[in-house]
Amino acid sequence: MRLPEWTPERKPQPQDLVDAILARRGGTLINLDKALLWSEPLARGWNTYLKAVRSELPTSLKLRELGICTVALLTGAKYEYHHHAPDFLGAGGTQAQLDALNAFVKTDPRGIPRDPSLNELETLVIRYAAQMTLDVKVTDEVFDALRQHFNETQIVELTSAIATYNMVARFLVALQVTPES
């Protein structure tokens, strides 16, 4: 990481903040947390917001994680992929789908994934995440297809997960945050 590892001795933070992050993480700070804890307001807001995006949205966890993995691969955020690929698998995704996503990102990320392991909805989510990440603007074709599968709330939640993890990816890559050993 480009910054020294945060410790309470280097930059004391309120214990309630550290405890809230530890509670969300199951008792262990990860390297991302140690970067964020250099700024109390940022760490506090991030913890609350990311908790909502990660665990409080009812829209399909599998599809949200697929979108997040797409963002991670497209931005080179290895840390993000390291953490979210297992979450995708845990939500019902398969290794074959991750392999198809990796191949798509390497060959034609502005195209259409054409792999039998990906169904129509998964292909659509990948295209949506790719357009949001690479071009920011989403074509009417892709957005109209989303409307056929998702209601307004689901579109907002899927969009926010993809947009949020674009932010996370840029933070991780700029600071060269590496996966935990």
N, CA, C and O of each residue as an XYZ file, in Angstrom:
724
protein
N       0.857     -1.176      0.000
C       0.000      0.000      0.000
C       0.898      1.233      0.000
O       1.988      1.233      0.572
N       0.420      2.260     -0.643
C       1.193      3.493     -0.731
C       1.248      4.274      0.578
O       2.107      5.138      0.750
N       0.349      3.978      1.488
C       0.336      4.636      2.789
C       0.793      3.642      3.848
O       0.669      2.432      3.658
N       1.318      4.143      4.959
C       1.621      3.200      6.031
C       0.325      2.610      6.591
O      -0.733      3.236      6.522
N       0.419      1.425      7.132
C      -0.756      0.782      7.707
C      -1.249      1.606      8.895
O      -0.478      1.994      9.773
N      -2.555      1.858      8.893
C      -3.137      2.597     10.011
C      -3.049      1.754     11.273
O      -3.288      0.546     11.245
N      -2.704      2.398     12.375
C      -2.788      1.793     13.709
C      -3.345      2.859     14.644
O      -3.239      4.049     14.349
N      -3.930      2.460     15.752
C      -4.447      3.449     16.707
C      -3.339      4.369     17.248
O      -3.603      5.512     17.623
N      -2.116      3.867     17.283
C      -1.007      4.681     17.773
C      -0.638      5.777     16.767
O      -0.273      6.886     17.157
N      -0.735      5.464     15.490
C      -0.374      6.429     14.448
C      -1.436      7.505     14.264
O      -1.112      8.665     14.008
N      -2.691      7.126     14.395
C      -3.797      8.074     14.201
C      -4.975      7.587     15.033
O      -5.805      6.822     14.541
N      -5.056      8.016     16.277
C      -6.178      7.562     17.110
C      -7.523      7.925     16.476
O      -7.712      9.015     15.936
N      -8.441      6.969     16.565
C      -9.806      7.183     16.082
C     -10.759      6.817     17.215
O     -10.402      6.023     18.085
N     -11.965      7.383     17.218
C     -12.930      7.042     18.265
C     -13.188      5.531     18.300
O     -13.345      4.891     17.260
N     -13.226      4.992     19.482
C     -13.401      3.541     19.618
C     -14.730      3.069     19.045
O     -14.819      1.956     18.528
N     -15.776      3.913     19.130
C     -17.062      3.490     18.558
C     -16.960      3.280     17.055
O     -17.622      2.397     16.509
N     -16.142      4.076     16.379
C     -15.944      3.914     14.939
C     -15.208      2.612     14.642
O     -15.635      1.826     13.797
N     -14.110      2.394     15.336
C     -13.337      1.165     15.124
C     -14.202     -0.054     15.445
O     -14.168     -1.047     14.719
N     -14.968      0.018     16.519
C     -15.844     -1.101     16.896
C     -16.924     -1.351     15.837
O     -17.258     -2.502     15.558
N     -17.463     -0.299     15.256
C     -18.491     -0.460     14.214
C     -17.902     -1.141     12.978
O     -18.545     -1.998     12.371
N     -16.694     -0.764     12.613
C     -16.049     -1.397     11.457
C     -15.734     -2.850     11.784
O     -15.972     -3.738     10.967
N     -15.206     -3.091     12.964
C     -14.912     -4.467     13.378
C     -16.176     -5.326     13.389
O     -16.141     -6.489     12.987
N     -17.276     -4.761     13.844
C     -18.542     -5.516     13.879
C     -18.986     -5.881     12.467
O     -19.430     -7.004     12.229
N     -18.871     -4.952     11.539
C     -19.266     -5.227     10.152
C     -18.349     -6.258      9.517
O     -18.781     -7.034      8.665
N     -17.106     -6.273      9.919
C     -16.115     -7.166      9.317
C     -15.976     -8.499     10.053
O     -15.166     -9.336      9.656
N     -16.743     -8.707     11.105
C     -16.631     -9.967     11.830
C     -15.422    -10.029     12.756
O     -14.942    -11.116     13.078
N     -14.929     -8.872     13.185
C     -13.882     -8.845     14.200
C     -12.479     -8.551     13.713
O     -11.562     -8.458     14.529
N     -12.277     -8.401     12.408
C     -10.929     -8.150     11.889
C     -10.961     -7.004     10.894
O     -11.810     -6.963     10.004
N     -10.035     -6.079     11.050
C      -9.907     -5.007     10.063
C      -9.180     -5.551      8.847
O      -8.192     -6.275      8.974
N      -9.675     -5.199      7.663
C      -8.980     -5.576      6.437
C      -8.169     -4.368      5.951
O      -8.317     -3.266      6.480
N      -7.328     -4.576      4.961
C      -6.440     -3.508      4.503
C      -7.196     -2.273      4.022
O      -6.725     -1.151      4.211
N      -8.347     -2.462      3.409
C      -9.162     -1.322      3.003
C      -9.546     -0.483      4.218
O      -9.461      0.745      4.175
N      -9.964     -1.126      5.286
C     -10.321     -0.402      6.511
C      -9.135      0.390      7.042
O      -9.286      1.523      7.501
N      -7.962     -0.212      6.976
C      -6.752      0.440      7.497
C      -6.373      1.658      6.663
O      -5.736      2.578      7.176
N      -6.743      1.680      5.417
C      -6.537      2.886      4.612
C      -7.582      3.943      4.970
O      -7.256      5.120      5.129
N      -8.813      3.522      5.092
C      -9.897      4.461      5.387
C      -9.770      5.102      6.764
O     -10.178      6.248      6.953
N      -9.216      4.382      7.714
C      -9.135      4.891      9.079
C      -8.155      6.048      9.251
O      -8.023      6.575     10.356
N      -7.476      6.450      8.203
C      -6.693      7.676      8.259
C      -7.610      8.896      8.280
O      -7.158      9.997      8.593
N      -8.894      8.719      7.951
C      -9.863      9.817      7.954
C     -11.126      9.371      8.682
O     -11.861      8.512      8.195
N     -11.369      9.950      9.833
C     -12.556      9.559     10.609
C     -13.859      9.769      9.847
O     -14.665      8.841      9.773
N     -14.103     10.968      9.267
C     -15.390     11.141      8.586
C     -15.565     10.180      7.410
O     -16.657      9.656      7.188
N     -14.507      9.955      6.675
C     -14.593      9.048      5.542
C     -14.858      7.618      6.014
O     -15.736      6.943      5.477
N     -14.113      7.157      7.004
C     -14.293      5.789      7.506
C     -15.699      5.592      8.067
O     -16.310      4.544      7.859
N     -16.204      6.581      8.765
C     -17.537      6.473      9.366
C     -18.620      6.405      8.282
O     -19.488      5.533      8.322
N     -18.567      7.311      7.331
C     -19.565      7.324      6.261
C     -19.471      6.091      5.382
O     -20.489      5.509      5.006
N     -18.257      5.695      5.055
C     -18.019      4.515      4.212
C     -18.599      3.275      4.881
O     -19.270      2.470      4.235
N     -18.339      3.124      6.167
C     -18.807      1.938      6.886
C     -20.332      1.840      6.861
O     -20.884      0.761      6.650
N     -21.000      2.954      7.074
C     -22.462      2.961      7.068
C     -22.996      2.693      5.667
O     -23.881      1.858      5.484
N     -22.464      3.395      4.690
C     -22.950      3.273      3.317
C     -22.659      1.888      2.743
O     -23.547      1.255      2.173
N     -21.424      1.417      2.891
C     -21.083      0.117      2.308
C     -21.812     -1.021      3.005
O     -22.101     -2.044      2.385
N     -22.110     -0.854      4.276
C     -22.918     -1.871      4.959
C     -24.277     -1.982      4.279
O     -24.775     -3.085      4.055
N     -24.871     -0.846      3.954
C     -26.177     -0.864      3.285
C     -26.071     -1.512      1.909
O     -26.896     -2.355      1.556
N     -25.078     -1.130      1.142
C     -24.927     -1.681     -0.215
C     -24.627     -3.174     -0.163
O     -25.145     -3.941     -0.974
N     -23.796     -3.586      0.783
C     -23.381     -4.993      0.841
C     -24.436     -5.905      1.454
O     -24.592     -7.045      1.018
N     -25.163     -5.418      2.463
C     -25.988     -6.370      3.213
C     -27.438     -5.983      3.433
O     -28.187     -6.751      4.036
N     -27.857     -4.824      2.967
C     -29.220     -4.410      3.265
C     -30.104     -4.268      2.025
O     -31.288     -3.957      2.152
N     -29.561     -4.486      0.849
C     -30.362     -4.359     -0.369
C     -30.979     -5.715     -0.714
O     -30.272     -6.722     -0.743
N     -32.277     -5.753     -0.974
C     -32.910     -7.035     -1.301
C     -32.670     -7.514     -2.740
O     -32.925     -8.679     -3.044
N     -32.189     -6.641     -3.624
C     -31.925     -7.052     -5.005
C     -30.877     -8.152     -5.013
O     -29.962     -8.138     -4.189
N     -30.991     -9.083     -5.910
C     -30.155    -10.280     -6.005
C     -28.688    -10.057     -5.649
O     -27.989     -9.296     -6.318
N     -28.230    -10.719     -4.598
C     -26.835    -10.640     -4.190
C     -25.930    -11.200     -5.284
O     -24.868    -10.643     -5.564
N     -26.344    -12.284     -5.889
C     -25.531    -12.898     -6.950
C     -25.309    -11.904     -8.094
O     -24.183    -11.753     -8.569
N     -26.352    -11.237     -8.529
C     -26.216    -10.298     -9.635
C     -25.438     -9.054     -9.220
O     -24.667     -8.520    -10.018
N     -25.624     -8.583     -7.993
C     -24.829     -7.445     -7.507
C     -23.354     -7.815     -7.485
O     -22.507     -7.033     -7.918
N     -23.045     -9.011     -6.979
C     -21.639     -9.445     -6.921
C     -21.063     -9.651     -8.314
O     -19.877     -9.400     -8.531
N     -21.876    -10.102     -9.257
C     -21.413    -10.236    -10.634
C     -21.050     -8.861    -11.203
O     -20.026     -8.705    -11.869
N     -21.892     -7.879    -10.934
C     -21.580     -6.514    -11.361
C     -20.314     -5.991    -10.714
O     -19.500     -5.343    -11.372
N     -20.139     -6.269     -9.422
C     -18.947     -5.819     -8.694
C     -17.696     -6.503     -9.247
O     -16.664     -5.855     -9.420
N     -17.779     -7.789     -9.523
C     -16.629     -8.498    -10.107
C     -16.287     -7.938    -11.480
O     -15.112     -7.848    -11.838
N     -17.292     -7.564    -12.244
C     -17.059     -6.946    -13.546
C     -16.284     -5.651    -13.381
O     -15.302     -5.416    -14.084
N     -16.721     -4.815    -12.458
C     -16.029     -3.555    -12.167
C     -14.581     -3.833    -11.759
O     -13.657     -3.190    -12.259
N     -14.390     -4.775    -10.868
C     -13.043     -5.074    -10.372
C     -12.102     -5.468    -11.503
O     -10.971     -4.987    -11.575
N     -12.570     -6.342    -12.380
C     -11.723     -6.789    -13.482
C     -11.453     -5.659    -14.479
O     -10.334     -5.527    -14.975
N     -12.451     -4.859    -14.768
C     -12.281     -3.780    -15.744
C     -11.365     -2.676    -15.234
O     -10.688     -2.027    -16.031
N     -11.330     -2.452    -13.943
C     -10.518     -1.370    -13.375
C      -9.161     -1.848    -12.878
O      -8.325     -1.037    -12.479
N      -8.940     -3.147    -12.899
C      -7.678     -3.679    -12.384
C      -7.608     -3.687    -10.868
O      -6.519     -3.715    -10.293
N      -8.765     -3.664    -10.217
C      -8.820     -3.666     -8.754
C      -8.737     -5.109     -8.250
O      -9.752     -5.722     -7.917
N      -7.527     -5.633     -8.201
C      -7.310     -7.022     -7.792
C      -7.827     -7.276     -6.376
O      -8.373     -8.342     -6.088
N      -7.652     -6.296     -5.507
C      -8.131     -6.415     -4.129
C      -9.646     -6.641     -4.116
O     -10.152     -7.510     -3.407
N     -10.345     -5.853     -4.904
C     -11.806     -5.951     -4.960
C     -12.231     -7.320     -5.490
O     -13.139     -7.945     -4.942
N     -11.585     -7.777     -6.538
C     -11.912     -9.089     -7.102
C     -11.592    -10.196     -6.100
O     -12.359    -11.147     -5.956
N     -10.472    -10.073     -5.415
C     -10.060    -11.054     -4.397
C     -11.145    -11.235     -3.331
O     -11.370    -12.346     -2.850
N     -11.807    -10.150     -2.968
C     -12.850    -10.209     -1.938
C     -14.227    -10.567     -2.484
O     -15.025    -11.188     -1.782
N     -14.518    -10.185     -3.723
C     -15.884    -10.351     -4.227
C     -16.108    -11.598     -5.065
O     -17.245    -12.062     -5.163
N     -15.087    -12.151     -5.663
C     -15.277    -13.407     -6.400
C     -15.791    -14.509     -5.460
O     -16.718    -15.228     -5.830
N     -15.223    -14.663     -4.265
C     -15.786    -15.664     -3.339
C     -17.221    -15.348     -2.917
O     -18.021    -16.258     -2.703
N     -17.543    -14.066     -2.799
C     -18.918    -13.690     -2.452
C     -19.880    -14.056     -3.583
O     -20.998    -14.503     -3.328
N     -19.447    -13.868     -4.827
C     -20.257    -14.271     -5.982
C     -20.489    -15.779     -5.951
O     -21.611    -16.246     -6.149
N     -19.440    -16.522     -5.707
C     -19.576    -17.987     -5.633
C     -20.501    -18.385     -4.481
O     -21.328    -19.286     -4.623
N     -20.356    -17.709     -3.344
C     -21.197    -17.989     -2.187
C     -22.662    -17.652     -2.405
O     -23.540    -18.202     -1.741
N     -22.922    -16.744     -3.340
C     -24.299    -16.341     -3.639
C     -24.916    -17.194     -4.746
O     -26.020    -16.907     -5.209
N     -24.209    -18.239     -5.172
C     -24.765    -19.142     -6.176
C     -24.110    -19.076     -7.536
O     -24.479    -19.833     -8.434
N     -23.146    -18.187     -7.711
C     -22.414    -18.122     -8.969
C     -21.472    -19.303     -9.091
O     -21.246    -20.025     -8.120
N     -20.920    -19.504    -10.283
C     -20.028    -20.634    -10.517
C     -18.659    -20.150    -10.986
O     -18.502    -19.023    -11.455
N     -17.683    -21.028    -10.846
C     -16.348    -20.707    -11.349
C     -16.376    -20.556    -12.868
O     -15.658    -19.721    -13.419
N     -17.189    -21.347    -13.542
C     -17.303    -21.227    -14.997
C     -17.791    -19.823    -15.382
O     -17.344    -19.270    -16.387
N     -18.693    -19.250    -14.599
C     -19.183    -17.900    -14.874
C     -18.077    -16.865    -14.647
O     -17.943    -15.916    -15.419
N     -17.290    -17.052    -13.587
C     -16.169    -16.141    -13.359
C     -15.134    -16.266    -14.475
O     -14.566    -15.266    -14.914
N     -14.894    -17.478    -14.927
C     -13.963    -17.682    -16.041
C     -14.477    -16.997    -17.304
O     -13.706    -16.388    -18.045
N     -15.781    -17.100    -17.543
C     -16.382    -16.442    -18.710
C     -16.265    -14.920    -18.588
O     -15.975    -14.237    -19.571
N     -16.489    -14.394    -17.390
C     -16.354    -12.956    -17.161
C     -14.919    -12.513    -17.421
O     -14.693    -11.507    -18.094
N     -13.955    -13.252    -16.897
C     -12.543    -12.920    -17.122
C     -12.212    -12.910    -18.607
O     -11.542    -11.995    -19.084
N     -12.672    -13.912    -19.339
C     -12.407    -13.994    -20.776
C     -13.043    -12.819    -21.504
O     -12.421    -12.224    -22.384
N     -14.271    -12.480    -21.148
C     -14.975    -11.363    -21.767
C     -14.218    -10.055    -21.553
O     -14.028     -9.285    -22.494
N     -13.791     -9.805    -20.331
C     -13.087     -8.562    -20.007
C     -11.777     -8.463    -20.791
O     -11.383     -7.378    -21.219
N     -11.117     -9.584    -20.973
C      -9.830     -9.579    -21.687
C      -9.983     -9.441    -23.192
O      -9.074     -8.944    -23.858
N     -11.114     -9.873    -23.745
C     -11.236     -9.909    -25.204
C     -12.075     -8.790    -25.785
O     -11.654     -8.161    -26.756
N     -13.250     -8.514    -25.227
C     -14.146     -7.522    -25.836
C     -15.105     -6.947    -24.795
O     -16.305     -7.215    -24.854
N     -14.594     -6.160    -23.842
C     -15.462     -5.698    -22.747
C     -16.569     -4.737    -23.158
O     -17.449     -4.437    -22.351
N     -16.546     -4.256    -24.376
C     -17.644     -3.408    -24.856
C     -18.615     -4.207    -25.724
O     -19.565     -3.656    -26.280
N     -18.368     -5.486    -25.830
C     -19.225     -6.349    -26.636
C     -20.301     -7.015    -25.794
O     -20.772     -6.467    -24.798
N     -20.673     -8.208    -26.223
C     -21.694     -8.987    -25.525
C     -21.077    -10.319    -25.110
O     -20.597    -11.065    -25.963
N     -21.081    -10.627    -23.816
C     -20.543    -11.923    -23.402
C     -21.350    -13.058    -24.040
O     -22.580    -13.069    -23.976
N     -20.658    -13.991    -24.641
C     -21.340    -15.106    -25.290
C     -20.735    -16.406    -24.775
O     -19.914    -17.042    -25.436
N     -21.159    -16.770    -23.602
C     -20.660    -17.994    -22.994
C     -21.865    -18.754    -22.455
O     -22.734    -18.160    -21.817
N     -21.926    -20.051    -22.701
C     -23.100    -20.819    -22.261
C     -23.284    -20.865    -20.737
O     -24.365    -21.197    -20.252
N     -22.246    -20.536    -19.996
C     -22.403    -20.552    -18.534
C     -23.170    -19.337    -18.024
O     -23.623    -19.326    -16.880
N     -23.320    -18.311    -18.870
C     -24.016    -17.079    -18.479
C     -25.400    -17.037    -19.113
O     -25.544    -17.184    -20.327
N     -26.411    -16.837    -18.282
C     -27.759    -16.715    -18.833
C     -28.005    -15.277    -19.315
O     -27.134    -14.416    -19.192
N     -29.175    -15.036    -19.852
C     -29.506    -13.724    -20.410
C     -29.379    -12.604    -19.378
O     -28.846    -11.536    -19.681
N     -29.860    -12.841    -18.178
C     -29.826    -11.815    -17.140
C     -28.393    -11.536    -16.672
O     -28.022    -10.382    -16.459
N     -27.606    -12.572    -16.515
C     -26.206    -12.394    -16.108
C     -25.420    -11.644    -17.182
O     -24.603    -10.778    -16.870
N     -25.668    -11.980    -18.432
C     -25.027    -11.282    -19.550
C     -25.408     -9.807    -19.538
O     -24.565     -8.939    -19.768
N     -26.659     -9.531    -19.274
C     -27.142     -8.153    -19.222
C     -26.468     -7.368    -18.095
O     -26.058     -6.225    -18.297
N     -26.352     -7.969    -16.923
C     -25.707     -7.294    -15.787
C     -24.245     -6.997    -16.113
O     -23.747     -5.918    -15.793
N     -23.569     -7.925    -16.734
C     -22.170     -7.703    -17.123
C     -22.076     -6.539    -18.112
O     -21.211     -5.674    -17.975
N     -22.953     -6.519    -19.093
C     -22.951     -5.420    -20.073
C     -23.236     -4.080    -19.402
O     -22.602     -3.073    -19.714
N     -24.188     -4.078    -18.485
C     -24.538     -2.846    -17.770
C     -23.344     -2.348    -16.962
O     -22.994     -1.169    -17.023
N     -22.723     -3.247    -16.210
C     -21.564     -2.869    -15.397
C     -20.408     -2.404    -16.282
O     -19.710     -1.450    -15.939
N     -20.205     -3.067    -17.403
C     -19.117     -2.682    -18.310
C     -19.363     -1.291    -18.892
O     -18.446     -0.472    -18.957
N     -20.586     -1.027    -19.312
C     -20.883      0.297    -19.857
C     -20.752      1.377    -18.792
O     -20.193      2.443    -19.055
N     -21.256      1.115    -17.603
C     -21.134      2.093    -16.520
C     -19.670      2.371    -16.194
O     -19.294      3.511    -15.923
N     -18.857      1.336    -16.221
C     -17.458      1.460    -15.821
C     -16.598      2.070    -16.915
O     -15.799      2.968    -16.648
N     -16.754      1.597    -18.131
C     -15.878      2.033    -19.212
C     -16.331      3.330    -19.876
O     -15.502      4.155    -20.260
N     -17.644      3.510    -20.012
C     -18.167      4.644    -20.770
C     -18.990      5.619    -19.937
O     -19.298      6.715    -20.404
N     -19.340      5.253    -18.749
C     -20.225      5.991    -17.844
C     -21.650      6.003    -18.387
O     -22.587      5.710    -17.644
N     -21.832      6.328    -19.639
C     -23.157      6.328    -20.259
C     -23.558      4.904    -20.612
O     -22.741      4.091    -21.045
N     -24.833      4.630    -20.413
C     -25.398      3.312    -20.716
C     -26.311      3.472    -21.923
O     -27.104      4.411    -21.992
N     -26.197      2.558    -22.865
C     -27.036      2.646    -24.068
C     -28.504      2.408    -23.710
O     -28.821      1.738    -22.727
N     -29.376      2.967    -24.522
C     -30.806      2.727    -24.342
C     -31.119      1.242    -24.478
O     -31.981      0.721    -23.770
N     -30.432      0.568    -25.372
C     -30.657     -0.864    -25.575
C     -30.454     -1.646    -24.280
O     -31.292     -2.467    -23.906
N     -29.356     -1.393    -23.611
C     -29.067     -2.120    -22.374
C     -30.037     -1.697    -21.280
O     -30.548     -2.543    -20.547
N     -30.295     -0.404    -21.161
C     -31.197      0.046    -20.097
C     -32.622     -0.459    -20.321
O     -33.289     -0.863    -19.368
N     -33.085     -0.442    -21.548
C     -34.428     -0.952    -21.843
C     -34.524     -2.447    -21.515
O     -35.556     -2.920    -21.038
N     -33.445     -3.180    -21.773
C     -33.428     -4.606    -21.419
C     -33.484     -4.786    -19.902
O     -34.142     -5.705    -19.414
N     -32.804     -3.921    -19.156
C     -32.885     -3.984    -17.687
C     -34.319     -3.814    -17.223
O     -34.778     -4.528    -16.331
N     -35.024     -2.875    -17.822
C     -36.415     -2.595    -17.436
C     -37.327     -3.802    -17.637
O     -38.357     -3.923    -16.974
N     -36.952     -4.685    -18.544
C     -37.757     -5.881    -18.778
C     -37.574     -6.914    -17.659
O     -38.395     -7.819    -17.506
N     -36.515     -6.780    -16.893
C     -36.204     -7.777    -15.854
C     -36.280     -7.245    -14.428
O     -36.456     -8.016    -13.485
N     -36.149     -5.942    -14.269
C     -36.076     -5.349    -12.937
C     -37.086     -4.229    -12.781
O     -37.416     -3.535    -13.743
N     -37.577     -4.056    -11.550
C     -38.413     -2.888    -11.270
C     -37.504     -1.699    -10.936
O     -36.281     -1.838    -10.916
N     -38.091     -0.554    -10.678
C     -37.316      0.663    -10.451
C     -36.378      0.521     -9.259
O     -35.217      0.921     -9.336
N     -36.867     -0.042     -8.159
C     -36.030     -0.204     -6.967
C     -34.846     -1.103     -7.262
O     -33.722     -0.795     -6.864
N     -35.076     -2.193     -7.944
C     -33.987     -3.111     -8.277
C     -32.963     -2.461     -9.197
O     -31.762     -2.690     -9.050
N     -33.427     -1.652    -10.145
C     -32.491     -0.946    -11.028
C     -31.641      0.027    -10.222
O     -30.429      0.105    -10.418
N     -32.269      0.763     -9.325
C     -31.525      1.709     -8.485
C     -30.498      0.958     -7.631
O     -29.356      1.400     -7.508
N     -30.892     -0.158     -7.049
C     -29.978     -0.895     -6.178
C     -28.827     -1.532     -6.956
O     -27.684     -1.495     -6.500
N     -29.105     -2.101     -8.096
C     -28.047     -2.671     -8.931
C     -27.104     -1.567     -9.406
O     -25.884     -1.724     -9.372
N     -27.678     -0.458     -9.846
C     -26.873      0.672    -10.311
C     -25.989      1.201     -9.186
O     -24.812      1.491     -9.400
N     -26.553      1.325     -7.993
C     -25.761      1.861     -6.886
C     -24.631      0.910     -6.500
O     -23.544      1.368     -6.148
N     -24.860     -0.392     -6.557
C     -23.787     -1.345     -6.240
C     -22.653     -1.218     -7.255
O     -21.483     -1.187     -6.874
N     -22.985     -1.144     -8.524
C     -21.958     -1.012     -9.562
C     -21.232      0.328     -9.430
O     -20.005      0.379     -9.508
N     -21.977      1.397     -9.232
C     -21.362      2.718     -9.089
C     -20.495      2.783     -7.836
O     -19.394      3.332     -7.870
N     -20.982      2.231     -6.744
C     -20.226      2.243     -5.496
C     -18.904      1.514     -5.650
O     -17.869      1.987     -5.179
N     -18.937      0.375     -6.300
C     -17.697     -0.385     -6.428
C     -16.777      0.168     -7.504
O     -15.604     -0.202     -7.545
N     -17.267      1.036     -8.371
C     -16.362      1.823     -9.191
C     -15.588      2.793     -8.304
O     -14.385      2.978     -8.490
N     -16.270      3.413     -7.341
C     -15.598      4.290     -6.381
C     -14.574      3.502     -5.576
O     -13.430      3.933     -5.432
N     -14.977      2.358     -5.054
C     -14.075      1.538     -4.247
C     -12.849      1.144     -5.071
O     -11.719      1.238     -4.591
N     -13.072      0.706     -6.306
C     -11.962      0.283     -7.160
C     -10.966      1.412     -7.360
O      -9.757      1.192     -7.288
N     -11.449      2.591     -7.603
C     -10.545      3.711     -7.835
C      -9.755      4.057     -6.581
O      -8.580      4.411     -6.677
N     -10.360      3.964     -5.430
C      -9.673      4.183     -4.158
C      -8.583      3.124     -3.965
O      -7.442      3.453     -3.641
N      -8.941      1.861     -4.165
C      -7.996      0.760     -3.971
C      -6.812      0.839     -4.934
O      -5.661      0.673     -4.532
N      -7.106      1.093     -6.197
C      -6.050      1.118     -7.204
C      -5.125      2.321     -6.984
O      -3.904      2.172     -7.052
N      -5.675      3.493     -6.725
C      -4.849      4.688     -6.523
C      -3.904      4.535     -5.336
O      -2.752      4.965     -5.392
N      -4.401      3.916     -4.257
C      -3.576      3.740     -3.052
C      -2.812      2.420     -3.048
O      -2.071      2.133     -2.108
N      -2.987      1.624     -4.086
C      -2.338      0.316     -4.213
C      -2.561     -0.540     -2.964
O      -1.626     -1.107     -2.399
N      -3.821     -0.614     -2.558
C      -4.191     -1.475     -1.435
C      -4.139     -2.918     -1.928
O      -4.742     -3.264     -2.944
N      -3.419     -3.738     -1.202
C      -3.229     -5.132     -1.611
C      -4.052     -6.069     -0.734
O      -4.384     -5.744      0.406
N      -4.376     -7.246     -1.290
C      -5.131     -8.214     -0.490
C      -4.351     -8.622      0.758
O      -3.121     -8.577      0.787
N      -5.092     -9.016      1.776
C      -4.497     -9.471      3.009
C      -3.725    -10.774      2.749
O      -4.081    -11.555      1.866
N      -2.696    -10.982      3.512
C      -1.888    -12.212      3.345
C      -2.618    -13.424      3.803
O      -2.084    -14.531      3.731
